[in-house]
Amino acid sequence: MGEVGVDEIMKSKIESALALLRQARAEHGDGLAYPCSFGAEGSVMIDLICRHGLDIPVLTLDTGRLPQATYDVIEAVEKRYDIRVQIVIPDCAEVEAMVREHGVNLFRKSVELRKRCCEVRKVHPLMRSLEGRTAWITGRRREQSRGRAELAPVESDPVYGLKKYNPLLDWTWDDLWSYIRSCDVPYNRLHDAHYRSIGCECCTRAITVGEDERAGRWWWENGEGLAECGLHVMSIREASGEIEGGEGI
Ligand code: SF4
């Protein structure tokens, strides 16, 4: 099944992304996975994977605080491609202990507690879900932040000891939407309400014209926490010498 209605530049970007996905699959086989946050990048990546029969498992972190729109697009994707997304949830005892000590909205109290919440609800479950694997796919793009401008298509992740493949590095926001519209791909309806980076419901908001993409995440920190959830921070530091951004998981 080919993509319809895309121009030559898009065809080239699609072919490059597919080549990297195929390379990752050939090099890692069942050791490969795609942790997806079900934003626009995720919609494109899943379509590329499933349309071309790449047999790469898709997983997602259900933090317990996701917006309903994200559950809805997960269901739409499962129906469209006849797949089952692997839902990874945080350790119940760890969440209970955290909220017992700090409250349910601890992430508003300090940068430290926000990072603690991301660690318990995202980083620890991601590490568990990647146990036994040797590589993962990310949806990071160079235009998302200065910290991502220097990223390489393939990286060695010092935190998780895994290879990371970044097939969408050179895609722009407009590229994603050109693909989504052309191929009629299911997408998260929060994008229609001007959300760019989509994560937990309580920590994500729409942005206005001219605002940076990451302004929609943890905005109350005013940059103090460097808008980072911890999933990619070490790799970004290694690649560019600065800490910035996050995938939106
Ligand atoms: S994004 Fe917010 S609610 Fe979600 S894990 Fe991080 S701090 Fe917690």
Boltz pocket constraint, residues with backbone or C-beta under 6 A from the ligand:
constraints:
  - pocket:
      binder: B
      contacts: [[A, 63], [A, 65], [A, 107], [A, 113], [A, 114], [A, 115], [A, 117], [A, 118], [A, 119], [A, 121], [A, 122], [A, 199], [A, 200], [A, 202], [A, 203], [A, 229]]
      max_distance: 6.0
